[in-house]
Structures are given as C-alpha cells and as structure tokens.
C-alpha cells in the first residue's frame, strides 16, 4: 500500500512550483515532461483575460507568471512545471498583441503579458478570415507554438502601413517585416 499523498493541482500550487523554477528569463518548459495531473478551471478569454474558477485573475504579476509556464501540446494548452502538468482552456490565442513599433524594417509586437516578438521568418503574422462574415482575425507567433491575437487598434495600424505585393503568384495586400511579406487579404477582395 502506497503512502504517497495525491494532491489535486490548484492555481496556488502551480504558481508556487513556477516561482521555484524561475531562474531569470523564460523557464525551459519544452524540456519538462512531468505527469499530466488533469485539467484545472483556468481559462484565457479571447480578449486576453485570465480566469480562475470563473473569476478574473486581477494580479498582473500572477498572470505573467502563469504565462511563462504555458505550453501548447498538440491542440491542448497546458501549464507545466518540473513536477506537474495541467490542462487549461484557451478561447482563441493565449496572448493578445496590444501594440507594435516600427523599428528599422521590422515590426516589434508587445503582448498583454509583457512578451515581445519581431515579426519575421521566426515570428510570422497570419490572418484567418471568418468564412461567413469575412471578418479577419490576425495573429503573430510569439514563442514555441504560442500566438497572440493582434488587437483591433494594432490591426488598423498594420492596414495603414500595408502594401501590395505578389504572394503565391497573386497580388495581395499585406505588411512587410524583417524582409518577409505577410499577406492579409487578396488584392482582388479590395476592389
């Protein structure tokens, strides 16, 4: 008979493990392979708000801490520490790109959790369009299979600096960053 105590993961226990694993910079969650401990009632809404047990997490430093141990395994989002892995719900993308700056020939995006990424070959921009409404949902890759939904004001700013170029043999309207052209919409859709 085992005397090992089974502990149910909670936001508090995960935060404690994450703090212990912090060594400056992002923790190496890609190297950790702890046992999966189930799913906790944590959700990231489309607007980037993190919820625990239905209540918004109001402490930005706690949201930032959780964001550093977030990983995408296949289609599932998990919080990973060296000792446990728990599933969470993400409504759309786990982050929101809340601003960007034009630096030299690159676009540098900032997220709601303090990450930054220079759009380019390693951090592509992509735009999904709703098949019924045509409404665009723009994203930028932030890190390790994790994307940020580009917020509306930033997307409007991208459109203002957009240009026409050839993509896959057709004319597209899009943006350029880091020497890469990112298509937003076929030029024919703008007529």
C-alpha positions as CSV (number, residue, x, y, z in Angstrom):
1,X,0.0,0.0,0.0
2,X,1.4,3.4,-1.0
3,X,1.7,6.2,1.5
4,X,2.2,8.8,-1.3
5,X,-0.3,11.6,-0.8
6,X,-2.2,12.5,-4.0
7,X,-2.5,16.3,-4.4
8,X,-5.1,18.0,-6.6
9,X,-3.4,20.8,-8.6
10,X,-4.6,24.3,-7.9
11,X,-3.5,27.7,-9.2
12,X,-1.7,28.3,-5.9
13,X,0.3,25.1,-6.1
14,X,1.2,25.7,-9.8
15,X,2.2,29.3,-9.1
16,X,4.4,28.1,-6.2
17,X,6.1,25.5,-8.4
18,X,6.5,28.0,-11.2
19,X,8.2,30.6,-8.8
20,X,10.6,27.9,-7.6
21,X,11.5,27.1,-11.3
22,X,12.2,30.7,-12.3
23,X,15.9,31.3,-12.9
24,X,15.6,34.5,-14.9
25,X,14.1,34.6,-18.4
26,X,11.6,32.1,-19.5
27,X,11.7,28.6,-17.9
28,X,12.6,25.7,-20.2
29,X,9.1,24.2,-20.3
30,X,9.9,22.4,-23.6
31,X,12.4,20.3,-21.6
32,X,10.0,19.3,-18.8
33,X,7.9,16.2,-19.0
34,X,6.0,15.8,-15.7
35,X,2.9,13.6,-15.3
36,X,-0.3,15.1,-16.6
37,X,-2.4,15.9,-13.5
38,X,-5.7,16.7,-15.2
39,X,-7.5,19.9,-16.0
40,X,-7.9,22.9,-13.7
41,X,-10.6,25.5,-14.0
42,X,-8.4,28.2,-15.7
43,X,-9.4,29.9,-18.9
44,X,-7.9,32.6,-21.1
45,X,-10.6,34.6,-22.8
46,X,-10.3,35.9,-26.4
47,X,-9.5,39.4,-25.0
48,X,-6.5,38.0,-23.0
49,X,-8.2,38.0,-19.6
50,X,-7.1,35.0,-17.5
51,X,-9.8,33.5,-15.3
52,X,-9.5,31.0,-12.4
53,X,-12.7,29.3,-11.2
54,X,-14.7,31.8,-13.2
55,X,-13.1,34.9,-11.6
56,X,-10.7,37.2,-13.5
57,X,-7.1,37.0,-12.1
58,X,-6.5,40.6,-11.1
59,X,-2.8,40.4,-10.3
60,X,-0.8,41.1,-13.5
61,X,2.3,39.6,-11.9
62,X,0.5,36.3,-11.4
63,X,-0.9,36.3,-15.0
64,X,2.7,36.9,-16.2
65,X,4.0,34.1,-14.0
66,X,1.4,31.6,-15.4
67,X,2.1,32.8,-19.0
68,X,5.8,31.8,-18.6
69,X,4.9,28.2,-17.9
70,X,2.3,27.9,-20.7
71,X,2.9,25.4,-23.4
72,X,0.9,24.0,-26.3
73,X,0.9,20.2,-26.7
74,X,-0.8,19.4,-29.9
75,X,-4.1,21.2,-29.7
76,X,-4.1,21.4,-25.9
77,X,-2.8,24.2,-23.7
78,X,-1.1,23.2,-20.5
79,X,0.7,24.9,-17.6
80,X,3.9,23.0,-17.0
81,X,6.2,22.9,-14.0
82,X,9.0,20.5,-13.3
83,X,6.6,18.4,-11.2
84,X,3.2,18.7,-12.8
85,X,1.3,19.5,-16.0
86,X,-2.3,20.6,-16.0
87,X,-4.7,21.5,-18.9
88,X,-6.4,24.8,-19.2
89,X,-8.9,26.3,-21.6
90,X,-7.9,28.9,-24.2
91,X,-10.8,30.5,-26.1
92,X,-8.7,31.7,-29.1
93,X,-5.0,32.6,-28.7
94,X,-3.3,32.6,-25.3
95,X,-1.9,36.2,-25.8
96,X,-3.1,39.5,-27.2
97,X,-0.7,41.7,-29.2
98,X,-1.6,45.1,-27.7
99,X,0.8,47.3,-29.6
100,X,3.7,47.3,-32.1
101,X,6.5,49.6,-33.0
102,X,8.2,50.0,-36.4
103,X,11.9,49.6,-35.8
104,X,14.1,49.9,-38.9
105,X,12.4,47.5,-41.4
106,X,10.7,45.3,-38.7
107,X,7.5,45.3,-36.6
108,X,8.1,44.6,-32.9
109,X,4.9,43.4,-31.2
110,X,4.2,43.7,-27.4
111,X,1.8,41.3,-25.7
112,X,-0.6,41.8,-22.8
113,X,1.7,39.6,-20.6
114,X,5.0,41.5,-21.4
115,X,6.4,39.3,-24.2
116,X,7.8,40.9,-27.4
117,X,8.4,39.4,-30.8
118,X,9.9,40.8,-34.0
119,X,7.7,39.7,-36.9
120,X,9.7,37.9,-39.5
121,X,10.6,34.4,-40.6
122,X,10.7,33.1,-37.0
123,X,7.6,35.1,-35.8
124,X,5.2,35.1,-38.7
125,X,2.0,37.1,-39.0
126,X,-1.1,35.2,-40.3
127,X,-4.7,36.3,-40.8
128,X,-7.6,33.9,-40.6
129,X,-10.9,35.1,-42.2
130,X,-14.3,34.0,-41.0
131,X,-15.8,32.1,-44.0
132,X,-19.3,33.6,-43.3
133,X,-18.5,37.2,-42.5
134,X,-15.1,37.7,-44.0
135,X,-14.0,39.2,-40.6
136,X,-10.2,39.0,-40.2
137,X,-8.5,37.5,-37.1
138,X,-4.8,38.5,-37.3
139,X,-2.2,36.6,-35.2
140,X,1.6,36.9,-34.6
141,X,3.7,34.0,-33.4
142,X,5.2,34.8,-30.0
143,X,7.1,31.7,-28.9
144,X,7.0,27.9,-29.0
145,X,3.7,27.4,-30.9
146,X,2.1,30.2,-28.9
147,X,0.4,33.0,-30.8
148,X,-1.1,36.4,-29.9
149,X,-4.3,37.7,-31.4
150,X,-3.4,41.2,-32.8
151,X,-5.9,43.6,-31.2
152,X,-8.1,45.8,-33.3
153,X,-6.3,49.1,-33.0
154,X,-2.9,47.5,-33.9
155,X,-4.5,45.7,-36.8
156,X,-5.9,49.0,-38.1
157,X,-2.4,50.5,-37.8
158,X,-1.0,47.5,-39.8
159,X,-3.5,48.2,-42.5
160,X,-2.4,51.8,-42.6
161,X,1.2,50.7,-43.4
162,X,0.2,47.9,-45.7
163,X,1.4,47.5,-49.3
164,X,0.6,45.4,-52.3
165,X,3.0,42.5,-53.3
166,X,2.9,39.2,-55.1
167,X,2.3,36.1,-52.9
168,X,1.8,32.6,-54.3
169,X,1.6,34.1,-57.8
170,X,-1.2,36.5,-56.9
171,X,-1.4,40.1,-55.9
172,X,-2.1,40.5,-52.1
173,X,-2.4,43.4,-49.7
174,X,-0.2,42.8,-46.6
175,X,2.6,44.0,-44.4
176,X,6.4,43.6,-44.5
177,X,8.6,43.0,-41.5
178,X,12.1,41.6,-41.2
179,X,12.3,41.2,-45.0
180,X,9.2,39.0,-45.1
181,X,5.9,39.9,-46.8
182,X,2.8,38.7,-44.8
183,X,-0.4,38.6,-46.8
184,X,-3.5,39.9,-45.2
185,X,-6.1,39.9,-48.0
186,X,-6.1,39.2,-51.7
187,X,-5.9,42.5,-53.7
188,X,-8.9,41.3,-55.7
189,X,-11.0,41.4,-52.5
190,X,-10.2,45.1,-52.1
191,X,-11.9,46.1,-55.4
